[in-house]
Every structure is written in C-alpha cells, then in structure tokens.
Amino acid sequence: MEERNKSLEYKSSSSEITRQINVGPCVQTFFSEQHQTSREYEEEESESSYQGRLTRDERLVVDMKIPLTVVEIIHKPMEEFNDLRSSHAVTEEQMNICRDIRRRGKNKIAAQNCRKRKIEQISGLENDLSLAKLKKEKILGERVELLRQQQEWGRRLDRLEKDILVRLGKEEKYWMIVVDRNMLVHLKK
C-alpha cells in the first residue's frame, strides 16, 4: 500500500518554489471514478502527474489553499457545491475561484460531449451516404437492365410486325399495324 502517501512535485508559476501535494487513497479513488466519463481530462491528469506538472486549475487550488480537488469542484452536485461555503472555511475569493474552475471544467466536459456528438453525427451521415451510393448503383443497374429489355422488346415487336405483314401478304413499306384505344389491332396504309 505505497499509494497511500504519494506526493506530486511541481513548480508554482508565481514563485520558483517547489511544493509537494499529498495524494491520499480517497482522492485517488475519487479521481479514478469521476474521470472515467471524461477521457481527455483523464489524459490531462495522467500527463500532468507523469510530467510532474499541474494544470492551471490544480495550481490555483493549491495556491489558494482550497480544501477540495479540481475533480471534486467540477463534479460535485450544484447543491453540495453551493454548501461549500458553510461546510468549509472558504473565503469569497476562494469561492469565486471555485466557480471559475467549475465553469471551465463543466465547459470542457460539454465541449468534449459536443465533439463526441459531432463525430457520431458525421459517422451516421457517412453511413447514410454509403447506403445512398449503394442504392444509386442498384437503381442505375436496374435502369440499364430495363433499357436493355425495352430495346429487346422493341426488336421483337418489329420482327412480329414484319412476320404478320408477310403472312397477310402486305408490303412493309406501305402498311403498318396500329393498336387503338380499345386495344383493337388494325392495318393502316
């Protein structure tokens, strides 16, 4: 259980003093549970821990001695967040910083969700486009086949017409077979 007393080192941007933050098991568990929904935030956390640097909001929390983590500030229900002032000794300035951190965090999550929805929407449109292209190809194939059949039936009709005229002893260039509205067949000169 070496994880109980892990600490992170960072250099504050306002002063060149190296500080340590103790990260207990409760906070680590809360980090892992809360960040499963926001992949980018998790990557930022792992990068900042790996590189020994803190995000701007983490530095603010430490510098202002706010008794909560950035994750807690962002993910607490609004009612609990508003009760922060009464449950902890938080100054107005600390509360304003917490509101800013919460707003940025919520905005970041909303932007991630928006990008995710946009990607899903684009993927859906690409699928629709693929289906439409397949349907178009099928329709064009059917059209070609129907045109071929139309030409074939036209040739058959011409041959049948010639055959009928020959059997009746009529010359092709003077006579023509006509079908009227009542579907009656007549010879026309």
C-alpha positions, 0 to 999 in steps of 0.5 A: 500500500505505497499509494497511500502517501504519494506526493506530486512535485511541481513548480508554482508559476508565481514563485520558483518554489517547489511544493509537494501535494499529498495524494491520499487513497480517497482522492485517488479513488475519487479521481479514478471514478469521476474521470472515467466519463471524461477521457481527455481530462483523464489524459490531462491528469495522467500527463500532468502527474507523469510530467510532474506538472499541474494544470492551471486549475490544480495550481490555483487550488493549491495556491489558494489553499482550497480544501477540495480537488479540481475533480471534486469542484467540477463534479460535485452536485450544484447543491453540495457545491453551493454548501461549500461555503458553510461546510468549509472555511472558504473565503469569497475569493476562494469561492469565486475561484471555485466557480471559475474552475467549475465553469471551465471544467463543466465547459470542457466536459460539454465541449468534449460531449459536443465533439463526441456528438459531432463525430457520431453525427458525421459517422451516421451521415457517412453511413447514410451516404454509403447506403445512398451510393449503394442504392444509386448503383442498384437503381442505375443497374436496374435502369440499364437492365430495363433499357436493355429489355425495352430495346429487346422488346422493341426488336421483337415487336418489329420482327412480329410486325414484319412476320404478320405483314408477310403472312397477310401478304402486305408490303412493309413499306406501305402498311403498318399495324396500329393498336387503338384505344380499345386495344383493337389491332388494325392495318393502316396504309 
